[in-house]
Amino acid sequence: MAKRNNTAIIISLVLAVAAPAVFSLTMHYFTQNPTWLPLARTENDEEIYNGAIIVNRIYAEVTWPTRRKRNFTKKDLNRVIKKAFRVHNAPVIILFRDVDKNENVQIVYKIGANELGPVTVLRAADGIKGAVAAYRMYQMLRPRA
C-alpha cells in the first residue's frame, strides 16, 4: 500500500512540474507565436512576431580610411564581401564611410538590432559567419504567412 502511495505522489509531482511547459508548447504549436515558447520569450522575439522588426538583408558598414596605403580598392572589397555573402545565400548591402585617418579598414555588420564588429579585413570572414547566423535566426522567427 505504501509503494502505491509513493508512486502516486511521484506521478503527481512530475505532472505538476511538467504541466506549464506542456501547456506552453501546445499553445505555441497552435498559434505559432514565439512568446508561448517555454523559457524562451524575449522582447526581440515578440517584436519580430508582431512585424516591428523585419530583417530582409544584412548591412556591412565599411570604415574606409582615406590616408592609408592602398593594397585594394573599394570595388575589390565590395566584390569580395558580396561574393562571400552570396555563397551563404544571404542578401547584403555594403555602405562605405570615408574617414580622414591612417588606420586599418574596419567592417561592422548590422542585422536588425544587432551589430557585429568592428572587424578588420583580415577577420572579415569571422564576422560574415556571425552575421549570416544572426540573419538566419531572424528568418526563423518571422511569422509564416
N, C-alpha and C positions, 0 to 999 in steps of 0.2 A: 504494500500500500504506500509506503514512504517513497519507493522508487517511482511510482506513477505520479505522485505529488511533485517530486523534484523535476520530472520530465515536463510536466505542465508549467511549472514556474520558468524553466529554461525556455520553452517554446514561447511563452507569453513575453519574456524579456527580449528575445530575438525579434519577435513581431513588433514590439514597441519601439525598438531601435531602428528597424528597417522600414517601418511604415511611412515616415516622412519622405525618405528617399524614393521609395516606390511610387508614392503619390506624385512627387515632383517629376519623375521620369515619365509617368503616364501622362501628366498634363503637357510636358514638353513634346511627347510623341504626337499628341492630338493637335496641339496648337502650333508647333514648330517655333515657339517663342523661346529664345535663349535665356530669358530671365527665369524660366522654370527649371533649368538645369540645376541639380543639387550641388551646392558648394562652388558654383562657377559663375555666379551673377556678378557682372561688373557694369558700371555706368557706360563704359565704352560699348559693350555688347548691346545694351538697351538702345543706345543712340544709333548703332548700326542697324538694329532690327527696325527701329522707327523711321529709318531713312535719313536721319540727321547727318550721318557720316556715310558717304558713299565714296569708295576708293576705286576709281577706274584706271588709274595709272600711277606710276612712280615718278617722282621728280628728283633729278640729280642736279644739285646746285654746285657748280664748279667755281671755286675762287681762283681766278687767273691773275697771278702777279705779273705786272707789265715790265718790271725791271729784271726779271730773271733771265738767265741764259737759256736759250730755246733749244731743246732736244726734239720737240714735237710741237705741232701746231694745234689750234683749237679744232680744226677739221679732223685731224688724226685722232684726237681724244674723243671727239663726238662719234666718229665711226666705230671706234673700239668699244665704247660703252654701249652704243646701240646694238652692236653685234652680240655682246655678252648677254644683254637682256633678251634679245631675240632667241638665243639658244634656250632660255628658260620660258619662252613664250609669255613674257611679261612686258606690257607697254611702258615706255619711259619717255619723259620729256627732259631734255638737258638744257639747263639755263647757265650761261656763263656770266660771271660778275667780275669785271676788271678791278683790280686794286693796285695802287701805286706803291708796291713793296717789292723786296727782293727775297722771296721765300719760296717754299715748295707749293706746287699746285695742290689744292685740297678739295675734296668732294664730300658733300653732305647729301645723303639720300633721305627724301621725305616721303612717307607713306601715311596718308591720313594725318592723324595727330602725332605720329611717331617720327623721330629723326634719328638717323644712324650716321655717326661721324662727328667731326670731320676725319676723313682718312686721306692719306697721301695716295698718289697714283700707284705706288708700289703695293699698297694694301687695298686697292680698289676692289679686287676680286672678293675679299672677305666681306666688304660692305655690300656687294651685289648679292651674295648669297643670303645675307641677313635681310636685305630689302625685299628680295623675292619671297622669302619665308613670311615676312610680315604681310606682304601683298596677298599671298595665298590665304593667310588667316582671315584677312578682311573678306576675301571672296567666299570663304566657307561660312562666314557668319551672316552674309547677306540673306534676306528673306527670299524664298523661292516664289516665283510668280505662278 
